[in-house]
């Protein structure tokens, strides 16, 4: 069962409180998304650690329900 952009956004926002999340459907098929996440929680973390936080926020849905998600993360300072 595929996920909607709204469901993905909600999971990430709930899993990373205070994050600003933008979700883009890359192909218009509801199966390939890009997430751009800005959060102060990413401060001092490597890119791998930041992405791990996003995957954890998705609560195991990556794979079975969410086929493809390109992730871009940034701290508030880097995003401005």
mmCIF file of the N, C-alpha and C atoms, coordinates in Angstrom:
data_MODEL
# 
_entry.id   MODEL 
# 
loop_
_atom_site.group_PDB 
_atom_site.id 
_atom_site.type_symbol 
_atom_site.label_atom_id 
_atom_site.label_alt_id 
_atom_site.label_comp_id 
_atom_site.label_asym_id 
_atom_site.label_entity_id 
_atom_site.label_seq_id 
_atom_site.pdbx_PDB_ins_code 
_atom_site.Cartn_x 
_atom_site.Cartn_y 
_atom_site.Cartn_z 
_atom_site.occupancy 
_atom_site.B_iso_or_equiv 
_atom_site.pdbx_formal_charge 
_atom_site.auth_seq_id 
_atom_site.auth_comp_id 
_atom_site.auth_asym_id 
_atom_site.auth_atom_id 
_atom_site.pdbx_PDB_model_num 
ATOM 1   N N  . UNK A 1 1  ? 0.846  -1.188 0.000   1.00 0.00 ? 1  UNK A N  1 
ATOM 2   C CA . UNK A 1 1  ? 0.000  0.000  0.000   1.00 0.00 ? 1  UNK A CA 1 
ATOM 3   C C  . UNK A 1 1  ? 0.887  1.245  0.000   1.00 0.00 ? 1  UNK A C  1 
ATOM 4   N N  . UNK A 1 2  ? 0.714  2.105  -0.975  1.00 0.00 ? 2  UNK A N  1 
ATOM 5   C CA . UNK A 1 2  ? 1.514  3.319  -1.112  1.00 0.00 ? 2  UNK A CA 1 
ATOM 6   C C  . UNK A 1 2  ? 1.121  4.358  -0.061  1.00 0.00 ? 2  UNK A C  1 
ATOM 7   N N  . UNK A 1 3  ? 2.038  5.276  0.188   1.00 0.00 ? 3  UNK A N  1 
ATOM 8   C CA . UNK A 1 3  ? 1.790  6.356  1.143   1.00 0.00 ? 3  UNK A CA 1 
ATOM 9   C C  . UNK A 1 3  ? 1.563  7.660  0.388   1.00 0.00 ? 3  UNK A C  1 
ATOM 10  N N  . UNK A 1 4  ? 0.802  8.550  0.994   1.00 0.00 ? 4  UNK A N  1 
ATOM 11  C CA . UNK A 1 4  ? 0.604  9.871  0.415   1.00 0.00 ? 4  UNK A CA 1 
ATOM 12  C C  . UNK A 1 4  ? 1.692  10.815 0.915   1.00 0.00 ? 4  UNK A C  1 
ATOM 13  N N  . UNK A 1 5  ? 1.862  11.919 0.204   1.00 0.00 ? 5  UNK A N  1 
ATOM 14  C CA . UNK A 1 5  ? 2.822  12.934 0.619   1.00 0.00 ? 5  UNK A CA 1 
ATOM 15  C C  . UNK A 1 5  ? 2.471  13.454 2.008   1.00 0.00 ? 5  UNK A C  1 
ATOM 16  N N  . UNK A 1 6  ? 1.198  13.610 2.284   1.00 0.00 ? 6  UNK A N  1 
ATOM 17  C CA . UNK A 1 6  ? 0.752  14.087 3.594   1.00 0.00 ? 6  UNK A CA 1 
ATOM 18  C C  . UNK A 1 6  ? 1.115  13.138 4.712   1.00 0.00 ? 6  UNK A C  1 
ATOM 19  N N  . UNK A 1 7  ? 0.995  11.836 4.456   1.00 0.00 ? 7  UNK A N  1 
ATOM 20  C CA . UNK A 1 7  ? 1.357  10.844 5.470   1.00 0.00 ? 7  UNK A CA 1 
ATOM 21  C C  . UNK A 1 7  ? 2.855  10.873 5.760   1.00 0.00 ? 7  UNK A C  1 
ATOM 22  N N  . UNK A 1 8  ? 3.648  10.999 4.708   1.00 0.00 ? 8  UNK A N  1 
ATOM 23  C CA . UNK A 1 8  ? 5.102  11.057 4.874   1.00 0.00 ? 8  UNK A CA 1 
ATOM 24  C C  . UNK A 1 8  ? 5.482  12.299 5.679   1.00 0.00 ? 8  UNK A C  1 
ATOM 25  N N  . UNK A 1 9  ? 4.924  13.426 5.287   1.00 0.00 ? 9  UNK A N  1 
ATOM 26  C CA . UNK A 1 9  ? 5.190  14.702 5.978   1.00 0.00 ? 9  UNK A CA 1 
ATOM 27  C C  . UNK A 1 9  ? 4.829  14.602 7.453   1.00 0.00 ? 9  UNK A C  1 
ATOM 28  N N  . UNK A 1 10 ? 3.665  14.060 7.746   1.00 0.00 ? 10 UNK A N  1 
ATOM 29  C CA . UNK A 1 10 ? 3.198  13.941 9.124   1.00 0.00 ? 10 UNK A CA 1 
ATOM 30  C C  . UNK A 1 10 ? 4.118  13.047 9.963   1.00 0.00 ? 10 UNK A C  1 
ATOM 31  N N  . UNK A 1 11 ? 4.520  11.918 9.423   1.00 0.00 ? 11 UNK A N  1 
ATOM 32  C CA . UNK A 1 11 ? 5.418  11.016 10.147  1.00 0.00 ? 11 UNK A CA 1 
ATOM 33  C C  . UNK A 1 11 ? 6.744  11.696 10.469  1.00 0.00 ? 11 UNK A C  1 
ATOM 34  N N  . UNK A 1 12 ? 7.303  12.400 9.489   1.00 0.00 ? 12 UNK A N  1 
ATOM 35  C CA . UNK A 1 12 ? 8.593  13.061 9.718   1.00 0.00 ? 12 UNK A CA 1 
ATOM 36  C C  . UNK A 1 12 ? 8.439  14.192 10.732  1.00 0.00 ? 12 UNK A C  1 
ATOM 37  N N  . UNK A 1 13 ? 7.386  14.982 10.607  1.00 0.00 ? 13 UNK A N  1 
ATOM 38  C CA . UNK A 1 13 ? 7.172  16.082 11.562  1.00 0.00 ? 13 UNK A CA 1 
ATOM 39  C C  . UNK A 1 13 ? 6.947  15.557 12.974  1.00 0.00 ? 13 UNK A C  1 
ATOM 40  N N  . UNK A 1 14 ? 6.243  14.440 13.102  1.00 0.00 ? 14 UNK A N  1 
ATOM 41  C CA . UNK A 1 14 ? 6.026  13.856 14.427  1.00 0.00 ? 14 UNK A CA 1 
ATOM 42  C C  . UNK A 1 14 ? 7.300  13.238 14.983  1.00 0.00 ? 14 UNK A C  1 
ATOM 43  N N  . UNK A 1 15 ? 8.115  12.659 14.117  1.00 0.00 ? 15 UNK A N  1 
ATOM 44  C CA . UNK A 1 15 ? 9.342  11.999 14.545  1.00 0.00 ? 15 UNK A CA 1 
ATOM 45  C C  . UNK A 1 15 ? 10.493 12.949 14.802  1.00 0.00 ? 15 UNK A C  1 
ATOM 46  N N  . UNK A 1 16 ? 10.447 14.125 14.177  1.00 0.00 ? 16 UNK A N  1 
ATOM 47  C CA . UNK A 1 16 ? 11.479 15.149 14.362  1.00 0.00 ? 16 UNK A CA 1 
ATOM 48  C C  . UNK A 1 16 ? 10.757 16.457 14.703  1.00 0.00 ? 16 UNK A C  1 
ATOM 49  N N  . UNK A 1 17 ? 10.353 16.619 15.959  1.00 0.00 ? 17 UNK A N  1 
ATOM 50  C CA . UNK A 1 17 ? 9.589  17.802 16.351  1.00 0.00 ? 17 UNK A CA 1 
ATOM 51  C C  . UNK A 1 17 ? 10.288 19.114 15.971  1.00 0.00 ? 17 UNK A C  1 
ATOM 52  N N  . UNK A 1 18 ? 9.510  20.039 15.455  1.00 0.00 ? 18 UNK A N  1 
ATOM 53  C CA . UNK A 1 18 ? 10.028 21.341 15.049  1.00 0.00 ? 18 UNK A CA 1 
ATOM 54  C C  . UNK A 1 18 ? 10.597 21.373 13.638  1.00 0.00 ? 18 UNK A C  1 
ATOM 55  N N  . UNK A 1 19 ? 10.608 20.232 12.962  1.00 0.00 ? 19 UNK A N  1 
ATOM 56  C CA . UNK A 1 19 ? 11.146 20.174 11.600  1.00 0.00 ? 19 UNK A CA 1 
ATOM 57  C C  . UNK A 1 19 ? 10.189 20.828 10.617  1.00 0.00 ? 19 UNK A C  1 
ATOM 58  N N  . UNK A 1 20 ? 10.763 21.451 9.597   1.00 0.00 ? 20 UNK A N  1 
ATOM 59  C CA . UNK A 1 20 ? 10.007 21.947 8.463   1.00 0.00 ? 20 UNK A CA 1 
ATOM 60  C C  . UNK A 1 20 ? 10.207 20.938 7.351   1.00 0.00 ? 20 UNK A C  1 
ATOM 61  N N  . UNK A 1 21 ? 9.105  20.421 6.809   1.00 0.00 ? 21 UNK A N  1 
ATOM 62  C CA . UNK A 1 21 ? 9.175  19.327 5.842   1.00 0.00 ? 21 UNK A CA 1 
ATOM 63  C C  . UNK A 1 21 ? 8.434  19.691 4.564   1.00 0.00 ? 21 UNK A C  1 
ATOM 64  N N  . UNK A 1 22 ? 9.106  19.512 3.433   1.00 0.00 ? 22 UNK A N  1 
ATOM 65  C CA . UNK A 1 22 ? 8.483  19.676 2.115   1.00 0.00 ? 22 UNK A CA 1 
ATOM 66  C C  . UNK A 1 22 ? 8.597  18.340 1.391   1.00 0.00 ? 22 UNK A C  1 
ATOM 67  N N  . UNK A 1 23 ? 7.484  17.840 0.882   1.00 0.00 ? 23 UNK A N  1 
ATOM 68  C CA . UNK A 1 23 ? 7.467  16.570 0.164   1.00 0.00 ? 23 UNK A CA 1 
ATOM 69  C C  . UNK A 1 23 ? 7.077  16.841 -1.290  1.00 0.00 ? 23 UNK A C  1 
ATOM 70  N N  . UNK A 1 24 ? 7.834  16.276 -2.214  1.00 0.00 ? 24 UNK A N  1 
ATOM 71  C CA . UNK A 1 24 ? 7.554  16.410 -3.638  1.00 0.00 ? 24 UNK A CA 1 
ATOM 72  C C  . UNK A 1 24 ? 7.373  15.025 -4.239  1.00 0.00 ? 24 UNK A C  1 
ATOM 73  N N  . UNK A 1 25 ? 6.283  14.836 -4.988  1.00 0.00 ? 25 UNK A N  1 
ATOM 74  C CA . UNK A 1 25 ? 6.059  13.590 -5.716  1.00 0.00 ? 25 UNK A CA 1 
ATOM 75  C C  . UNK A 1 25 ? 6.846  13.717 -7.017  1.00 0.00 ? 25 UNK A C  1 
ATOM 76  N N  . UNK A 1 26 ? 7.945  12.995 -7.126  1.00 0.00 ? 26 UNK A N  1 
ATOM 77  C CA . UNK A 1 26 ? 8.880  13.172 -8.237  1.00 0.00 ? 26 UNK A CA 1 
ATOM 78  C C  . UNK A 1 26 ? 8.340  12.732 -9.596  1.00 0.00 ? 26 UNK A C  1 
ATOM 79  N N  . UNK A 1 27 ? 7.482  11.720 -9.612  1.00 0.00 ? 27 UNK A N  1 
ATOM 80  C CA . UNK A 1 27 ? 6.989  11.193 -10.888 1.00 0.00 ? 27 UNK A CA 1 
ATOM 81  C C  . UNK A 1 27 ? 5.492  11.306 -11.050 1.00 0.00 ? 27 UNK A C  1 
ATOM 82  N N  . UNK A 1 28 ? 4.819  11.803 -10.030 1.00 0.00 ? 28 UNK A N  1 
ATOM 83  C CA . UNK A 1 28 ? 3.366  11.900 -10.097 1.00 0.00 ? 28 UNK A CA 1 
ATOM 84  C C  . UNK A 1 28 ? 2.675  10.563 -9.946  1.00 0.00 ? 28 UNK A C  1 
ATOM 85  N N  . UNK A 1 29 ? 3.428  9.563  -9.467  1.00 0.00 ? 29 UNK A N  1 
ATOM 86  C CA . UNK A 1 29 ? 2.854  8.229  -9.348  1.00 0.00 ? 29 UNK A CA 1 
ATOM 87  C C  . UNK A 1 29 ? 2.536  7.822  -7.907  1.00 0.00 ? 29 UNK A C  1 
ATOM 88  N N  . UNK A 1 30 ? 2.792  8.724  -6.947  1.00 0.00 ? 30 UNK A N  1 
ATOM 89  C CA . UNK A 1 30 ? 2.527  8.410  -5.555  1.00 0.00 ? 30 UNK A CA 1 
ATOM 90  C C  . UNK A 1 30 ? 3.449  7.340  -5.000  1.00 0.00 ? 30 UNK A C  1 
ATOM 91  N N  . UNK A 1 31 ? 4.592  7.123  -5.655  1.00 0.00 ? 31 UNK A N  1 
ATOM 92  C CA . UNK A 1 31 ? 5.490  6.058  -5.232  1.00 0.00 ? 31 UNK A CA 1 
ATOM 93  C C  . UNK A 1 31 ? 6.950  6.500  -5.161  1.00 0.00 ? 31 UNK A C  1 
ATOM 94  N N  . UNK A 1 32 ? 7.265  7.663  -5.726  1.00 0.00 ? 32 UNK A N  1 
ATOM 95  C CA . UNK A 1 32 ? 8.640  8.177  -5.742  1.00 0.00 ? 32 UNK A CA 1 
ATOM 96  C C  . UNK A 1 32 ? 8.607  9.621  -5.244  1.00 0.00 ? 32 UNK A C  1 
ATOM 97  N N  . UNK A 1 33 ? 9.149  9.830  -4.045  1.00 0.00 ? 33 UNK A N  1 
ATOM 98  C CA . UNK A 1 33 ? 9.082  11.142 -3.409  1.00 0.00 ? 33 UNK A CA 1 
ATOM 99  C C  . UNK A 1 33 ? 10.466 11.690 -3.099  1.00 0.00 ? 33 UNK A C  1 
ATOM 100 N N  . UNK A 1 34 ? 10.510 13.004 -2.895  1.00 0.00 ? 34 UNK A N  1 
ATOM 101 C CA . UNK A 1 34 ? 11.677 13.674 -2.357  1.00 0.00 ? 34 UNK A CA 1 
ATOM 102 C C  . UNK A 1 34 ? 11.227 14.419 -1.113  1.00 0.00 ? 34 UNK A C  1 
ATOM 103 N N  . UNK A 1 35 ? 12.017 14.330 -0.060  1.00 0.00 ? 35 UNK A N  1 
ATOM 104 C CA . UNK A 1 35 ? 11.729 15.046 1.175   1.00 0.00 ? 35 UNK A CA 1 
ATOM 105 C C  . UNK A 1 35 ? 12.865 16.030 1.443   1.00 0.00 ? 35 UNK A C  1 
ATOM 106 N N  . UNK A 1 36 ? 12.505 17.280 1.704   1.00 0.00 ? 36 UNK A N  1 
ATOM 107 C CA . UNK A 1 36 ? 13.463 18.305 2.109   1.00 0.00 ? 36 UNK A CA 1 
ATOM 108 C C  . UNK A 1 36 ? 13.107 18.662 3.540   1.00 0.00 ? 36 UNK A C  1 
ATOM 109 N N  . UNK A 1 37 ? 14.018 18.380 4.471   1.00 0.00 ? 37 UNK A N  1 
ATOM 110 C CA . UNK A 1 37 ? 13.730 18.554 5.885   1.00 0.00 ? 37 UNK A CA 1 
ATOM 111 C C  . UNK A 1 37 ? 14.747 19.505 6.492   1.00 0.00 ? 37 UNK A C  1 
ATOM 112 N N  . UNK A 1 38 ? 14.253 20.531 7.178   1.00 0.00 ? 38 UNK A N  1 
ATOM 113 C CA . UNK A 1 38 ? 15.104 21.477 7.892   1.00 0.00 ? 38 UNK A CA 1 
ATOM 114 C C  . UNK A 1 38 ? 14.782 21.333 9.372   1.00 0.00 ? 38 UNK A C  1 
ATOM 115 N N  . UNK A 1 39 ? 15.830 21.118 10.184  1.00 0.00 ? 39 UNK A N  1 
ATOM 116 C CA . UNK A 1 39 ? 15.608 20.945 11.610  1.00 0.00 ? 39 UNK A CA 1 
ATOM 117 C C  . UNK A 1 39 ? 16.851 21.313 12.411  1.00 0.00 ? 39 UNK A C  1 
ATOM 118 N N  . UNK A 1 40 ? 16.626 21.962 13.538  1.00 0.00 ? 40 UNK A N  1 
ATOM 119 C CA . UNK A 1 40 ? 17.722 22.257 14.466  1.00 0.00 ? 40 UNK A CA 1 
ATOM 120 C C  . UNK A 1 40 ? 18.259 20.967 15.075  1.00 0.00 ? 40 UNK A C  1 
ATOM 121 N N  . UNK A 1 41 ? 17.466 19.915 15.072  1.00 0.00 ? 41 UNK A N  1 
ATOM 122 C CA . UNK A 1 41 ? 17.894 18.618 15.614  1.00 0.00 ? 41 UNK A CA 1 
ATOM 123 C C  . UNK A 1 41 ? 19.053 18.031 14.810  1.00 0.00 ? 41 UNK A C  1 
ATOM 124 N N  . UNK A 1 42 ? 19.291 18.528 13.605  1.00 0.00 ? 42 UNK A N  1 
ATOM 125 C CA . UNK A 1 42 ? 20.373 18.034 12.763  1.00 0.00 ? 42 UNK A CA 1 
ATOM 126 C C  . UNK A 1 42 ? 21.727 18.665 13.113  1.00 0.00 ? 42 UNK A C  1 
ATOM 127 N N  . UNK A 1 43 ? 21.710 19.704 13.953  1.00 0.00 ? 43 UNK A N  1 
ATOM 128 C CA . UNK A 1 43 ? 22.947 20.394 14.338  1.00 0.00 ? 43 UNK A CA 1 
ATOM 129 C C  . UNK A 1 43 ? 23.948 19.398 14.914  1.00 0.00 ? 43 UNK A C  1 
ATOM 130 N N  . UNK A 1 44 ? 25.183 19.442 14.413  1.00 0.00 ? 44 UNK A N  1 
ATOM 131 C CA . UNK A 1 44 ? 26.251 18.611 14.943  1.00 0.00 ? 44 UNK A CA 1 
ATOM 132 C C  . UNK A 1 44 ? 26.205 17.155 14.511  1.00 0.00 ? 44 UNK A C  1 
ATOM 133 N N  . UNK A 1 45 ? 25.266 16.805 13.662  1.00 0.00 ? 45 UNK A N  1 
ATOM 134 C CA . UNK A 1 45 ? 25.134 15.424 13.195  1.00 0.00 ? 45 UNK A CA 1 
ATOM 135 C C  . UNK A 1 45 ? 25.666 15.313 11.763  1.00 0.00 ? 45 UNK A C  1 
ATOM 136 N N  . UNK A 1 46 ? 26.202 14.147 11.454  1.00 0.00 ? 46 UNK A N  1 
ATOM 137 C CA . UNK A 1 46 ? 26.648 13.900 10.081  1.00 0.00 ? 46 UNK A CA 1 
ATOM 138 C C  . UNK A 1 46 ? 25.432 13.732 9.187   1.00 0.00 ? 46 UNK A C  1 
ATOM 139 N N  . UNK A 1 47 ? 25.645 13.787 7.900   1.00 0.00 ? 47 UNK A N  1 
ATOM 140 C CA . UNK A 1 47 ? 24.557 13.587 6.937   1.00 0.00 ? 47 UNK A CA 1 
ATOM 141 C C  . UNK A 1 47 ? 23.927 12.203 7.134   1.00 0.00 ? 47 UNK A C  1 
ATOM 142 N N  . UNK A 1 48 ? 24.753 11.198 7.375   1.00 0.00 ? 48 UNK A N  1 
ATOM 143 C CA . UNK A 1 48 ? 24.241 9.844  7.605   1.00 0.00 ? 48 UNK A CA 1 
ATOM 144 C C  . UNK A 1 48 ? 23.355 9.807  8.849   1.00 0.00 ? 48 UNK A C  1 
ATOM 145 N N  . UNK A 1 49 ? 23.777 10.458 9.919   1.00 0.00 ? 49 UNK A N  1 
ATOM 146 C CA . UNK A 1 49 ? 22.970 10.505 11.146  1.00 0.00 ? 49 UNK A CA 1 
ATOM 147 C C  . UNK A 1 49 ? 21.657 11.245 10.916  1.00 0.00 ? 49 UNK A C  1 
ATOM 148 N N  . UNK A 1 50 ? 21.703 12.316 10.137  1.00 0.00 ? 50 UNK A N  1 
ATOM 149 C CA . UNK A 1 50 ? 20.490 13.071 9.817   1.00 0.00 ? 50 UNK A CA 1 
ATOM 150 C C  . UNK A 1 50 ? 19.505 12.190 9.045   1.00 0.00 ? 50 UNK A C  1 
ATOM 151 N N  . UNK A 1 51 ? 19.998 11.484 8.051   1.00 0.00 ? 51 UNK A N  1 
ATOM 152 C CA . UNK A 1 51 ? 19.128 10.622 7.245   1.00 0.00 ? 51 UNK A CA 1 
ATOM 153 C C  . UNK A 1 51 ? 18.586 9.469  8.086   1.00 0.00 ? 51 UNK A C  1 
ATOM 154 N N  . UNK A 1 52 ? 19.407 8.949  8.994   1.00 0.00 ? 52 UNK A N  1 
ATOM 155 C CA . UNK A 1 52 ? 18.945 7.887  9.889   1.00 0.00 ? 52 UNK A CA 1 
ATOM 156 C C  . UNK A 1 52 ? 17.773 8.386  10.742  1.00 0.00 ? 52 UNK A C  1 
ATOM 157 N N  . UNK A 1 53 ? 17.846 9.633  11.175  1.00 0.00 ? 53 UNK A N  1 
ATOM 158 C CA . UNK A 1 53 ? 16.739 10.215 11.948  1.00 0.00 ? 53 UNK A CA 1 
ATOM 159 C C  . UNK A 1 53 ? 15.447 10.232 11.132  1.00 0.00 ? 53 UNK A C  1 
ATOM 160 N N  . UNK A 1 54 ? 15.575 10.559 9.852   1.00 0.00 ? 54 UNK A N  1 
ATOM 161 C CA . UNK A 1 54 ? 14.401 10.594 8.971   1.00 0.00 ? 54 UNK A CA 1 
ATOM 162 C C  . UNK A 1 54 ? 13.839 9.185  8.803   1.00 0.00 ? 54 UNK A C  1 
ATOM 163 N N  . UNK A 1 55 ? 14.712 8.206  8.544   1.00 0.00 ? 55 UNK A N  1 
ATOM 164 C CA . UNK A 1 55 ? 14.242 6.827  8.392   1.00 0.00 ? 55 UNK A CA 1 
ATOM 165 C C  . UNK A 1 55 ? 13.562 6.329  9.666   1.00 0.00 ? 55 UNK A C  1 
ATOM 166 N N  . UNK A 1 56 ? 14.113 6.679  10.823  1.00 0.00 ? 56 UNK A N  1 
ATOM 167 C CA . UNK A 1 56 ? 13.493 6.278  12.091  1.00 0.00 ? 56 UNK A CA 1 
ATOM 168 C C  . UNK A 1 56 ? 12.116 6.918  12.246  1.00 0.00 ? 56 UNK A C  1 
ATOM 169 N N  . UNK A 1 57 ? 11.975 8.153  11.800  1.00 0.00 ? 57 UNK A N  1 
ATOM 170 C CA . UNK A 1 57 ? 10.680 8.840  11.879  1.00 0.00 ? 57 UNK A CA 1 
ATOM 171 C C  . UNK A 1 57 ? 9.628  8.154  11.005  1.00 0.00 ? 57 UNK A C  1 
ATOM 172 N N  . UNK A 1 58 ? 10.078 7.465  9.976   1.00 0.00 ? 58 UNK A N  1 
ATOM 173 C CA . UNK A 1 58 ? 9.142  6.771  9.068   1.00 0.00 ? 58 UNK A CA 1 
ATOM 174 C C  . UNK A 1 58 ? 8.641  5.444  9.643   1.00 0.00 ? 58 UNK A C  1 
ATOM 175 N N  . UNK A 1 59 ? 9.139  5.074  10.805  1.00 0.00 ? 59 UNK A N  1 
ATOM 176 C CA . UNK A 1 59 ? 8.636  3.929  11.570  1.00 0.00 ? 59 UNK A CA 1 
ATOM 177 C C  . UNK A 1 59 ? 8.553  2.638  10.753  1.00 0.00 ? 59 UNK A C  1 
ATOM 178 N N  . UNK A 1 60 ? 9.604  2.324  10.011  1.00 0.00 ? 60 UNK A N  1 
ATOM 179 C CA . UNK A 1 60 ? 9.659  1.062  9.290   1.00 0.00 ? 60 UNK A CA 1 
ATOM 180 C C  . UNK A 1 60 ? 8.842  0.994  8.011   1.00 0.00 ? 60 UNK A C  1 
ATOM 181 N N  . UNK A 1 61 ? 8.296  2.107  7.568   1.00 0.00 ? 61 UNK A N  1 
ATOM 182 C CA . UNK A 1 61 ? 7.470  2.088  6.351   1.00 0.00 ? 61 UNK A CA 1 
ATOM 183 C C  . UNK A 1 61 ? 8.295  2.150  5.059   1.00 0.00 ? 61 UNK A C  1 
ATOM 184 N N  . UNK A 1 62 ? 9.583  2.468  5.184   1.00 0.00 ? 62 UNK A N  1 
ATOM 185 C CA . UNK A 1 62 ? 10.437 2.515  4.002   1.00 0.00 ? 62 UNK A CA 1 
ATOM 186 C C  . UNK A 1 62 ? 10.594 1.100  3.482   1.00 0.00 ? 62 UNK A C  1 
ATOM 187 N N  . UNK A 1 63 ? 10.232 0.887  2.245   1.00 0.00 ? 63 UNK A N  1 
ATOM 188 C CA . UNK A 1 63 ? 10.286 -0.444 1.651   1.00 0.00 ? 63 UNK A CA 1 
ATOM 189 C C  . UNK A 1 63 ? 8.894  -1.007 1.438   1.00 0.00 ? 63 UNK A C  1 
ATOM 190 N N  . UNK A 1 64 ? 8.229  -1.450 2.525   1.00 0.00 ? 64 UNK A N  1 
ATOM 191 C CA . UNK A 1 64 ? 6.909  -2.060 2.329   1.00 0.00 ? 64 UNK A CA 1 
ATOM 192 C C  . UNK A 1 64 ? 5.841  -1.084 1.831   1.00 0.00 ? 64 UNK A C  1 
ATOM 193 N N  . UNK A 1 65 ? 5.827  0.134  2.345   1.00 0.00 ? 65 UNK A N  1 
ATOM 194 C CA . UNK A 1 65 ? 4.787  1.101  1.970   1.00 0.00 ? 65 UNK A CA 1 
ATOM 195 C C  . UNK A 1 65 ? 5.321  2.273  1.174   1.00 0.00 ? 65 UNK A C  1 
ATOM 196 N N  . UNK A 1 66 ? 6.592  2.560  1.325   1.00 0.00 ? 66 UNK A N  1 
ATOM 197 C CA . UNK A 1 66 ? 7.210  3.710  0.646   1.00 0.00 ? 66 UNK A CA 1 
ATOM 198 C C  . UNK A 1 66 ? 8.371  3.188  -0.187  1.00 0.00 ? 66 UNK A C  1 
ATOM 199 N N  . UNK A 1 67 ? 8.183  3.191  -1.498  1.00 0.00 ? 67 UNK A N  1 
ATOM 200 C CA . UNK A 1 67 ? 9.154  2.576  -2.405  1.00 0.00 ? 67 UNK A CA 1 
ATOM 201 C C  . UNK A 1 67 ? 10.448 3.382  -2.517  1.00 0.00 ? 67 UNK A C  1 
ATOM 202 N N  . UNK A 1 68 ? 10.346 4.669  -2.798  1.00 0.00 ? 68 UNK A N  1 
ATOM 203 C CA . UNK A 1 68 ? 11.539 5.476  -3.042  1.00 0.00 ? 68 UNK A CA 1 
ATOM 204 C C  . UNK A 1 68 ? 11.390 6.856  -2.415  1.00 0.00 ? 68 UNK A C  1 
ATOM 205 N N  . UNK A 1 69 ? 12.397 7.237  -1.627  1.00 0.00 ? 69 UNK A N  1 
ATOM 206 C CA . UNK A 1 69 ? 12.391 8.552  -1.002  1.00 0.00 ? 69 UNK A CA 1 
ATOM 207 C C  . UNK A 1 69 ? 13.790 9.139  -1.072  1.00 0.00 ? 69 UNK A C  1 
ATOM 208 N N  . UNK A 1 70 ? 13.952 10.199 -1.847  1.00 0.00 ? 70 UNK A N  1 
ATOM 209 C CA . UNK A 1 70 ? 15.201 10.954 -1.882  1.00 0.00 ? 70 UNK A CA 1 
ATOM 210 C C  . UNK A 1 70 ? 15.140 11.929 -0.715  1.00 0.00 ? 70 UNK A C  1 
ATOM 211 N N  . UNK A 1 71 ? 16.198 11.982 0.073   1.00 0.00 ? 71 UNK A N  1 
ATOM 212 C CA . UNK A 1 71 ? 16.199 12.819 1.277   1.00 0.00 ? 71 UNK A CA 1 
ATOM 213 C C  . UNK A 1 71 ? 17.253 13.906 1.156   1.00 0.00 ? 71 UNK A C  1 
ATOM 214 N N  . UNK A 1 72 ? 16.835 15.138 1.449   1.00 0.00 ? 72 UNK A N  1 
ATOM 215 C CA . UNK A 1 72 ? 17.754 16.264 1.586   1.00 0.00 ? 72 UNK A CA 1 
ATOM 216 C C  . UNK A 1 72 ? 17.499 16.856 2.964   1.00 0.00 ? 72 UNK A C  1 
ATOM 217 N N  . UNK A 1 73 ? 18.552 16.996 3.752   1.00 0.00 ? 73 UNK A N  1 
ATOM 218 C CA . UNK A 1 73 ? 18.415 17.554 5.091   1.00 0.00 ? 73 UNK A CA 1 
ATOM 219 C C  . UNK A 1 73 ? 19.293 18.796 5.237   1.00 0.00 ? 73 UNK A C  1 
ATOM 220 N N  . UNK A 1 74 ? 18.875 19.667 6.144   1.00 0.00 ? 74 UNK A N  1 
ATOM 221 C CA . UNK A 1 74 ? 19.650 20.880 6.406   1.00 0.00 ? 74 UNK A CA 1 
ATOM 222 C C  . UNK A 1 74 ? 19.330 21.388 7.803   1.00 0.00 ? 74 UNK A C  1 
ATOM 223 N N  . UNK A 1 75 ? 20.305 22.081 8.377   1.00 0.00 ? 75 UNK A N  1 
ATOM 224 C CA . UNK A 1 75 ? 20.050 22.793 9.613   1.00 0.00 ? 75 UNK A CA 1 
ATOM 225 C C  . UNK A 1 75 ? 19.451 24.152 9.252   1.00 0.00 ? 75 UNK A C  1 
ATOM 226 N N  . UNK A 1 76 ? 18.808 24.822 10.193  1.00 0.00 ? 76 UNK A N  1 
ATOM 227 C CA . UNK A 1 76 ? 18.229 26.137 9.862   1.00 0.00 ? 76 UNK A CA 1 
ATOM 228 C C  . UNK A 1 76 ? 19.269 27.127 9.324   1.00 0.00 ? 76 UNK A C  1 
ATOM 229 N N  . UNK A 1 77 ? 20.485 27.105 9.868   1.00 0.00 ? 77 UNK A N  1 
ATOM 230 C CA . UNK A 1 77 ? 21.523 28.030 9.387   1.00 0.00 ? 77 UNK A CA 1 
ATOM 231 C C  . UNK A 1 77 ? 21.920 27.724 7.944   1.00 0.00 ? 77 UNK A C  1 
ATOM 232 N N  . UNK A 1 78 ? 22.026 26.452 7.616   1.00 0.00 ? 78 UNK A N  1 
ATOM 233 C CA . UNK A 1 78 ? 22.419 26.055 6.257   1.00 0.00 ? 78 UNK A CA 1 
ATOM 234 C C  . UNK A 1 78 ? 21.306 26.319 5.258   1.00 0.00 ? 78 UNK A C  1 
ATOM 235 N N  . UNK A 1 79 ? 20.071 26.289 5.723   1.00 0.00 ? 79 UNK A N  1 
ATOM 236 C CA . UNK A 1 79 ? 18.919 26.467 4.827   1.00 0.00 ? 79 UNK A CA 1 
ATOM 237 C C  . UNK A 1 79 ? 18.687 27.928 4.462   1.00 0.00 ? 79 UNK A C  1 
ATOM 238 N N  . UNK A 1 80 ? 19.217 28.861 5.295   1.00 0.00 ? 80 UNK A N  1 
ATOM 239 C CA . UNK A 1 80 ? 18.944 30.276 5.004   1.00 0.00 ? 80 UNK A CA 1 
ATOM 240 C C  . UNK A 1 80 ? 19.900 30.876 4.035   1.00 0.00 ? 80 UNK A C  1 
# 
